[in-house]
Amino acid sequence: MRIALIILFYVCWHNITLAQTAKVSDLSFFKKLASDDTGEYISIGDTVRILEFYDNGHCKVMYKGKVGYIAEVALLKDDSFRSFKSKQQIKKYNDANLIKAAQQKKIADANRKSYLIKKYGVSNGTSIFNRIVKIGMTQQMVKEVYGEPDDINRTVTQYSSSEQWVYGKGEDMELFYFENGKLTAWQD
């Protein structure tokens, strides 16, 4: 006896990268459903390709080239099914965390840019946010871009003071020169 299950299918083009097959094991709770317009039926023992799990207990599946949804309880749950579901849940969790982290970074960046513009003006604030130094910037502005220098060499004369700030070592070394607290030159 063939028990029919109607899956609400929609035609779509998906990039299917992860998929696991499963056999349909139980359709008893779907007996009262009527046929849909596609005329597609799934029977016990048919194999569907699982594309995605949802928190509501349903799965996105592919059956005979069409994509639709089925209740997870209707599928035979062997070890490969459980392993695939676990991997999908971990991937979904990681993807959600990546999206959340990206959103938080975007907010933090917007807050930092706003802070820098309020503190240093539009031109300098935007340059600092974009990690660009310009002649005439103050020592504090350069610190906003590069952080604290690894070393500072000072020269003090009767009429001025100058500093050479050193970032990095060897080939990666960058030097910034200040006269009376203003950036006058740099070497990278």
Secondary structure, 3 states (H helix, E strand, C coil): CCCCECCCCECCCCCCCCCEEEEECCCHHHCCCCCCCCCCCECCCCEEEEEEECCCCEEEEEECCEEEEEEHHHECCCHHHHHHHHHHHHHHHHHHHHHHHHHHHHHHHHHHHHHHHHHHCHHHHHHHHCCCCCCCCEHHHHHHHHCCCCEEEEEECCCCEEEEEEECCHHHCEEEEEECCEEEEEEC
